[in-house]
Amino acid sequence: MRLLSLLLILGSCADAAIVQVTPPDEATRGPQTDRWLAEVLRIAQDGDWLVVRGYHPTDDLVVAATNIPLSHAAVLDKQHGRIIEAVGEGVRFQELRAFVHGTHRLLIIRPKWWSPKRGARAVRLSQELVGRSYDFLGAVGDPQPESFYCSELAMHVYRKYFNGPEHMPRVIEPGQMYLWGSILWDSGWRDDQP
């Protein structure tokens, strides 16, 4: 409850125009989603990160708390047309098109440790973690074993490849994911034009 109160206070201090985004009408959003999905399928590979700004109220809270306009990270399972993500209900699969449709902006980030073999391993490890609980305390700096928040999950599946003195902050924000990878594509913000 304290975390929610803190996030609400932070949200009330932030510029509402930046914190809240709304999707365009479906006639515009559907074709944009199709174009974005085509780019993901063309560019991204298994194990890449999809880092987004979503429409869910928790996305607004993350943006307010971090002051970064990206709110969620997921691991791409391209072979099965889905992503693996950590949300309030825990680690789960989501169909790729539905995930893309629920975003206001999408970045494809290739982790610096990625190779085709490592990407495939990252997907397998992500799949094995489906069903684990969400790491609510980890999202505020007190990580719990065997639980994950979104960007913690995305980093965890590459942990085996971290280089010796690799420094990771206590909380890894979705908007920081580019620090450990390369941005391959940025959709830009959705707009009201098809």
Secondary structure, 3 states (H helix, E strand, C coil): CHHHHHHHHHHHHCCHHHHCCCCCCHHHHHHHHHHHHHHHHHHCCCCCEEEEEECCHHHHHHHHHHCCCCCEEEEEEHHHCEEEEEECCEEEEEEHHHHHHCEEEEEEEEECCCCHHHHHHHHHHHHHHCCCCECCCHHHCCCCCCCECHHHHHHHCCHHHCCCCCCCCCCCCHHHHHHHEEEEEECCCCCCCC
